[in-house]
Amino acid sequence: MPAPPSKKIAETPLAKAAAALEAELLEYEKFVSEVKRMSLNTEKSMHRAKDLLEHCAAGEQRMAERLQAFAAAMQDVQVRQQGCISEAVAAAETIQQRIQNRSALLERFSALGERARSLNEPVAELEAKQGDANAQDLLKTLSEVAERTESVVAEAETLGRDAVTHDWEDIAREATALKQQLQSARNKILVAQRDVAGRTPS
């Protein structure tokens, strides 16, 4: 069984107009019903019938006014409905745009993560070769890895900035964390470069 309308709903213009129209119609039906039941066989009954018909005529006028008020309230409801529909469509478009924007940033972050992981292989090779490779080869490889690392650091910084611009705090936080890890790795590479350079005869 549906719940009774709340007081707030009952006080809306549409509800008030509908209630007023319904009350007027009930009153009109009451007069008409009485006229139909009357026996028109005395002067008193004729006067009563005349009075009732006058009430009916006045009721018709009031009902016409109530109908106009109800129609106006319905038009207002239609305007509000169209406004809600437009806002809902706009909200759906905004949500879709946000989904697409987030997906694009996550794709960039995923690709960035792959590039960051790809740096592990040359670093591991460097660690394995340090005892055997000559200093010039080591310096060349270290320089290449440092350059690649610097590029990924810059990309992580750009991604973090874009995430902040588009109000994605979690992606910005992850991008900043990755940038810091890469900066730490870069610093270690730079230290290794200085060590190897220091051991290389001038």
Residue pairs with C-beta under 8 A, 6 or more apart in sequence:
5 15
9 15
10 16
10 19
13 73
13 76
14 70
14 73
14 74
14 76
14 77
16 73
17 66
17 69
17 70
17 72
17 73
18 70
18 73
20 66
20 69
20 70
21 63
21 66
21 67
21 69
21 70
24 59
24 62
24 63
24 66
25 63
27 59
28 56
28 59
28 60
28 63
31 52
31 55
31 56
31 59
32 56
34 52
35 49
35 52
35 53
35 56
38 45
38 48
38 49
38 52
39 45
40 46
40 49
101 166
101 168
102 168
102 171
105 159
105 162
105 163
105 166
105 168
105 171
106 171
108 159
108 162
109 159
109 171
109 174
109 175
109 178
112 152
112 155
112 156
112 159
112 175
112 178
113 178
115 148
115 152
115 155
116 152
116 156
116 178
116 181
116 182
119 145
119 148
119 149
119 152
119 182
119 185
122 141
122 144
122 145
122 148
123 145
123 185
123 189
125 141
126 138
126 141
126 142
126 145
126 192
129 137
129 138
129 141
130 138
133 141
135 196
135 197
135 199
135 200
136 200
138 196
139 193
139 196
139 197
139 200
142 189
142 192
142 193
142 196
143 193
145 189
146 186
146 189
146 190
146 193
149 182
149 185
149 186
149 189
150 186
152 182
153 179
153 182
153 183
153 186
156 175
156 176
156 178
156 179
156 182
157 175
157 179
159 171
159 175
160 171
160 172
160 175
160 176
160 179
163 169
163 171
163 172
163 175
164 172
